[in-house]
Amino acid sequence: MNRDKQLQFTELYETHQGWLANFLRKRLNCSHKAADLMQDTYLKVLVSGKVPPTEYARQYLTRIAKGLVVDQYRRWRIEQAYLESISHLPEEYHASPEKRFEVMETLIHIDTLLHKVPEKARQAFLLRKLEGLSYSEISLELGVTISSVEKYIAKALQACTLAMLER
């Protein structure tokens, strides 16, 4: 990052950090989480190397911060669902904290991947893999043809395969 960009970033931070902290605190009801997400917001700006023009700075920071808040809530919902599902298991089947962390990271990665797939493809894939519905049952559920269901599931499987190759 060149000197001009550094100065622009510093000005962005100094001008908007108080406002952004309040914005996040109101949404998260936790000053610690707000501070973490504020840091993550500025880190995204820094990594991108794109400092927005002054007149669009708050809009830009808001868009990034809202995305991070959504990610935070999605992660929390996944974690709660996972903890709820393992709470019904006998103690001897509970994983170590390290293994639970690994499972959580995998679940979050899968969730992120599936949210990049179009909605109908994601629905079809989940109905097939989690609910065990047949293609004809999925077509009735989604109100589409069986051919469309085949294409949706193929698209989701392709996304999963590409994600596995990237890891």
CYANA upper distance limits for C-alpha pairs under 8 A (distance plus 0.5 A):
  1 MET  CA      5 LYS  CA      6.59
  1 MET  CA      6 GLN  CA      6.97
  1 MET  CA     49 GLY  CA      7.50
  2 ASN  CA      6 GLN  CA      6.79
  3 ARG  CA      7 LEU  CA      6.77
  4 ASP  CA      8 GLN  CA      6.69
  5 LYS  CA      9 PHE  CA      6.51
  5 LYS  CA     49 GLY  CA      8.16
  5 LYS  CA     51 VAL  CA      7.66
  6 GLN  CA     10 THR  CA      6.58
  7 LEU  CA     11 GLU  CA      6.61
  8 GLN  CA     12 LEU  CA      6.59
  8 GLN  CA     51 VAL  CA      7.13
  9 PHE  CA     13 TYR  CA      6.65
  9 PHE  CA     46 LEU  CA      7.89
  9 PHE  CA     51 VAL  CA      6.66
 10 THR  CA     14 GLU  CA      6.57
 11 GLU  CA     15 THR  CA      6.36
 12 LEU  CA     16 HIS  CA      6.51
 12 LEU  CA     17 GLN  CA      8.36
 12 LEU  CA     51 VAL  CA      8.19
 12 LEU  CA     54 THR  CA      8.23
 12 LEU  CA     57 ALA  CA      7.80
 13 TYR  CA     17 GLN  CA      5.77
 13 TYR  CA     42 TYR  CA      7.98
 16 HIS  CA     20 LEU  CA      6.48
 16 HIS  CA     58 ARG  CA      7.89
 17 GLN  CA     21 ALA  CA      6.48
 17 GLN  CA     38 MET  CA      8.18
 18 GLY  CA     22 ASN  CA      6.87
 19 TRP  CA     23 PHE  CA      6.65
 20 LEU  CA     24 LEU  CA      6.66
 20 LEU  CA     38 MET  CA      7.23
 20 LEU  CA     61 LEU  CA      8.13
 20 LEU  CA     62 THR  CA      8.28
 21 ALA  CA     25 ARG  CA      6.49
 21 ALA  CA     34 ALA  CA      6.68
 21 ALA  CA     35 ALA  CA      7.00
 21 ALA  CA     38 MET  CA      6.75
 22 ASN  CA     26 LYS  CA      6.67
 23 PHE  CA     27 ARG  CA      7.20
 24 LEU  CA     28 LEU  CA      6.53
 24 LEU  CA     34 ALA  CA      5.52
 24 LEU  CA     35 ALA  CA      8.48
 24 LEU  CA     37 LEU  CA      8.00
 24 LEU  CA     38 MET  CA      7.78
 24 LEU  CA     65 ALA  CA      7.98
 25 ARG  CA     29 ASN  CA      5.83
 25 ARG  CA     30 CYS  CA      6.24
 25 ARG  CA     31 SER  CA      5.96
 25 ARG  CA     33 LYS  CA      8.26
 25 ARG  CA     34 ALA  CA      5.56
 26 LYS  CA     30 CYS  CA      8.50
 27 ARG  CA     69 VAL  CA      8.46
 28 LEU  CA     33 LYS  CA      7.40
 28 LEU  CA     34 ALA  CA      6.95
 28 LEU  CA     69 VAL  CA      8.31
 30 CYS  CA     34 ALA  CA      6.61
 31 SER  CA     35 ALA  CA      6.53
 32 HIS  CA     36 ASP  CA      6.83
 33 LYS  CA     37 LEU  CA      6.66
 34 ALA  CA     38 MET  CA      6.46
 35 ALA  CA     39 GLN  CA      6.70
 36 ASP  CA     40 ASP  CA      6.74
 37 LEU  CA     41 THR  CA      6.48
 37 LEU  CA     65 ALA  CA      7.50
 37 LEU  CA     68 LEU  CA      7.27
 37 LEU  CA     69 VAL  CA      8.03
 38 MET  CA     42 TYR  CA      6.90
 38 MET  CA     65 ALA  CA      7.69
 39 GLN  CA     43 LEU  CA      6.55
 40 ASP  CA     44 LYS  CA      6.67
 40 ASP  CA     68 LEU  CA      8.43
 41 THR  CA     45 VAL  CA      7.03
 41 THR  CA     61 LEU  CA      7.45
 41 THR  CA     64 ILE  CA      6.56
 41 THR  CA     65 ALA  CA      6.20
 41 THR  CA     68 LEU  CA      8.02
 42 TYR  CA     46 LEU  CA      6.57
 43 LEU  CA     47 VAL  CA      6.49
 44 LYS  CA     48 SER  CA      6.52
 44 LYS  CA     64 ILE  CA      8.33
 45 VAL  CA     49 GLY  CA      6.78
 45 VAL  CA     50 LYS  CA      6.71
 45 VAL  CA     51 VAL  CA      7.06
 46 LEU  CA     50 LYS  CA      7.70
 46 LEU  CA     51 VAL  CA      8.26
 52 PRO  CA     56 TYR  CA      6.68
 52 PRO  CA     57 ALA  CA      5.89
 52 PRO  CA     60 TYR  CA      7.33
 53 PRO  CA     57 ALA  CA      6.58
 56 TYR  CA     60 TYR  CA      6.60
 57 ALA  CA     61 LEU  CA      6.59
 58 ARG  CA     62 THR  CA      6.31
 59 GLN  CA     63 ARG  CA      6.68
 60 TYR  CA     64 ILE  CA      6.95
 61 LEU  CA     65 ALA  CA      6.48
 62 THR  CA     66 LYS  CA      6.39
 63 ARG  CA     67 GLY  CA      6.79
 64 ILE  CA     68 LEU  CA      6.88
 65 ALA  CA     69 VAL  CA      6.68
 66 LYS  CA     70 VAL  CA      6.68
 67 GLY  CA     71 ASP  CA      6.69
 68 LEU  CA     72 GLN  CA      6.56
 69 VAL  CA     73 TYR  CA      6.75
 70 VAL  CA     74 ARG  CA      6.56
 71 ASP  CA     75 ARG  CA      6.52
 72 GLN  CA     76 TRP  CA      6.65
 73 TYR  CA     77 ARG  CA      6.64
 74 ARG  CA     78 ILE  CA      6.75
 75 ARG  CA     79 GLU  CA      6.61
 75 ARG  CA    108 ILE  CA      6.92
 76 TRP  CA     80 GLN  CA      6.59
 77 ARG  CA     81 ALA  CA      6.62
 78 ILE  CA     82 TYR  CA      6.62
 78 ILE  CA    104 MET  CA      8.21
 78 ILE  CA    107 LEU  CA      7.83
 78 ILE  CA    108 ILE  CA      7.59
 79 GLU  CA     83 LEU  CA      6.60
 79 GLU  CA    104 MET  CA      7.07
 80 GLN  CA     84 GLU  CA      6.49
 81 ALA  CA     85 SER  CA      6.63
 82 TYR  CA     86 ILE  CA      6.82
 82 TYR  CA    104 MET  CA      8.17
 83 LEU  CA     87 SER  CA      6.52
 84 GLU  CA     88 HIS  CA      7.70
 85 SER  CA     89 LEU  CA      8.15
 86 ILE  CA     94 HIS  CA      7.45
 89 LEU  CA     93 TYR  CA      6.74
 89 LEU  CA     94 HIS  CA      7.51
 90 PRO  CA     94 HIS  CA      7.63
 95 ALA  CA     99 LYS  CA      6.25
 95 ALA  CA    100 ARG  CA      6.41
 96 SER  CA    100 ARG  CA      6.65
 97 PRO  CA    101 PHE  CA      6.61
 98 GLU  CA    102 GLU  CA      6.78
 99 LYS  CA    103 VAL  CA      6.64
100 ARG  CA    104 MET  CA      6.56
101 PHE  CA    105 GLU  CA      6.66
102 GLU  CA    106 THR  CA      6.73
103 VAL  CA    107 LEU  CA      6.62
104 MET  CA    108 ILE  CA      6.58
105 GLU  CA    109 HIS  CA      6.57
106 THR  CA    110 ILE  CA      6.68
107 LEU  CA    111 ASP  CA      6.60
108 ILE  CA    112 THR  CA      6.55
109 HIS  CA    113 LEU  CA      6.62
110 ILE  CA    114 LEU  CA      6.57
111 ASP  CA    115 HIS  CA      6.68
112 THR  CA    116 LYS  CA      7.17
113 LEU  CA    117 VAL  CA      7.49
113 LEU  CA    159 ALA  CA      7.85
113 LEU  CA    160 CYS  CA      7.72
113 LEU  CA    163 ALA  CA      7.87
114 LEU  CA    122 ARG  CA      6.57
114 LEU  CA    156 ALA  CA      7.92
115 HIS  CA    119 GLU  CA      8.21
115 HIS  CA    122 ARG  CA      7.95
117 VAL  CA    121 ALA  CA      6.91
117 VAL  CA    122 ARG  CA      6.44
117 VAL  CA    155 LYS  CA      8.19
117 VAL  CA    156 ALA  CA      6.85
117 VAL  CA    159 ALA  CA      7.78
118 PRO  CA    122 ARG  CA      6.68
119 GLU  CA    123 GLN  CA      6.61
120 LYS  CA    124 ALA  CA      6.52
120 LYS  CA    142 LEU  CA      8.09
120 LYS  CA    152 TYR  CA      7.25
121 ALA  CA    125 PHE  CA      6.53
121 ALA  CA    149 VAL  CA      8.09
121 ALA  CA    151 LYS  CA      8.38
121 ALA  CA    152 TYR  CA      4.60
121 ALA  CA    153 ILE  CA      6.36
121 ALA  CA    155 LYS  CA      7.19
121 ALA  CA    156 ALA  CA      6.48
122 ARG  CA    126 LEU  CA      6.61
122 ARG  CA    152 TYR  CA      8.04
122 ARG  CA    153 ILE  CA      8.26
122 ARG  CA    156 ALA  CA      6.97
123 GLN  CA    127 LEU  CA      6.51
124 ALA  CA    128 ARG  CA      6.64
124 ALA  CA    138 ILE  CA      6.82
124 ALA  CA    142 LEU  CA      8.24
124 ALA  CA    149 VAL  CA      6.87
124 ALA  CA    152 TYR  CA      6.90
124 ALA  CA    153 ILE  CA      6.58
125 PHE  CA    129 LYS  CA      6.49
125 PHE  CA    152 TYR  CA      7.71
125 PHE  CA    153 ILE  CA      5.63
125 PHE  CA    156 ALA  CA      6.86
125 PHE  CA    157 LEU  CA      8.39
126 LEU  CA    130 LEU  CA      5.81
126 LEU  CA    131 GLU  CA      7.45
127 LEU  CA    131 GLU  CA      5.36
127 LEU  CA    132 GLY  CA      6.82
127 LEU  CA    133 LEU  CA      6.34
127 LEU  CA    138 ILE  CA      7.25
128 ARG  CA    132 GLY  CA      5.21
128 ARG  CA    133 LEU  CA      5.45
128 ARG  CA    134 SER  CA      7.07
128 ARG  CA    135 TYR  CA      7.98
128 ARG  CA    138 ILE  CA      7.92
129 LYS  CA    133 LEU  CA      8.31
133 LEU  CA    137 GLU  CA      6.30
133 LEU  CA    138 ILE  CA      6.68
134 SER  CA    138 ILE  CA      6.68
135 TYR  CA    139 SER  CA      6.62
135 TYR  CA    146 ILE  CA      6.52
135 TYR  CA    149 VAL  CA      6.83
135 TYR  CA    150 GLU  CA      7.74
136 SER  CA    140 LEU  CA      6.86
136 SER  CA    146 ILE  CA      6.35
137 GLU  CA    141 GLU  CA      6.66
138 ILE  CA    142 LEU  CA      6.52
138 ILE  CA    146 ILE  CA      8.34
138 ILE  CA    149 VAL  CA      7.45
139 SER  CA    143 GLY  CA      6.03
139 SER  CA    144 VAL  CA      5.39
139 SER  CA    145 THR  CA      5.95
139 SER  CA    146 ILE  CA      5.90
139 SER  CA    148 SER  CA      8.29
139 SER  CA    149 VAL  CA      6.63
140 LEU  CA    144 VAL  CA      7.21
140 LEU  CA    145 THR  CA      8.48
144 VAL  CA    148 SER  CA      6.75
144 VAL  CA    149 VAL  CA      7.57
145 THR  CA    149 VAL  CA      6.98
146 ILE  CA    150 GLU  CA      6.75
147 SER  CA    151 LYS  CA      6.87
148 SER  CA    152 TYR  CA      6.56
149 VAL  CA    153 ILE  CA      6.61
150 GLU  CA    154 ALA  CA      6.57
151 LYS  CA    155 LYS  CA      6.57
152 TYR  CA    156 ALA  CA      6.81
153 ILE  CA    157 LEU  CA      6.55
154 ALA  CA    158 GLN  CA      6.50
155 LYS  CA    159 ALA  CA      6.80
156 ALA  CA    160 CYS  CA      6.75
157 LEU  CA    161 THR  CA      6.61
158 GLN  CA    162 LEU  CA      6.68
159 ALA  CA    163 ALA  CA      6.64
160 CYS  CA    164 MET  CA      6.72
161 THR  CA    165 LEU  CA      6.81
162 LEU  CA    166 GLU  CA      6.77
163 ALA  CA    167 ARG  CA      6.99
